Amino acid sequence: MLVTSASRRVALALLAGLTMLTSPLSSPSAEAPLRLLAFGDSLIHGYGLAGGETFPEQLESALRARGYAVQVLNGGNSGDTTAAGLARLDWALADKPDAVLVELGANDGLRGIDPASTYENLDAILTRLAAEELPVLLAGMMAPRNLGVDYAEEFDSVFPSLAEKHGVDFYPFFLEGVVLEPELNQADGIHPNRAGVAVIVERILPSVVALIEALPQVARGENG
């Protein structure tokens, strides 16, 4: 049978249309998940916790339960001070996140590090993230009260001051509702247990959702 050029063009057009309808790339639900980097110390890394119990894992589950296609990257490293976090920031950013939750400073406070150094290191971290045009949620920390009122006031003020300076989203205290609650912490009294992490996730979730909702991908309806 003779196939005319006109009929060939019609057949190709139909085939192209069928491909678009059946291709998984045509569905918003098939888009790659957003990548949220949780960058911090042992509170992020999951010291003493089993698989599925860490903050990144519980946060990802909570976000997906609310319809957000988000992969929460575990960028925690137990024992990190703000200086150590700054030193490995470029390595963490190699995972190409779409947004970053920064939680650092607890070990600075435990070691009585000069709050001016904590400020300087976090300032450098936030400056680097701004250069990458990455939206940030900064989680605050509070100093141990046994270090004195002056130290505590100076240390605690580091986080809101930096959030204001850099214009980033701010969650005042990462351990809100968990610190000094024995049933929510491990035997060391410092690191949250599974239930403690669940409380942290529940409390910080609205701030994380606000961060995600502001991303261009979500605003265009390309995710979730």
Helices and strands as residue ranges (DSSP letters): H 5-22, G 24-26, G 28-30, E 34-40, H 42-45, H 55-65, E 70-76, H 82-87, H 89-93, E 99-103, H 106-110, H 115-131, E 136-139, G 145-147, H 149-166, E 169-171, G 182-184, H 194-213, H 216-219
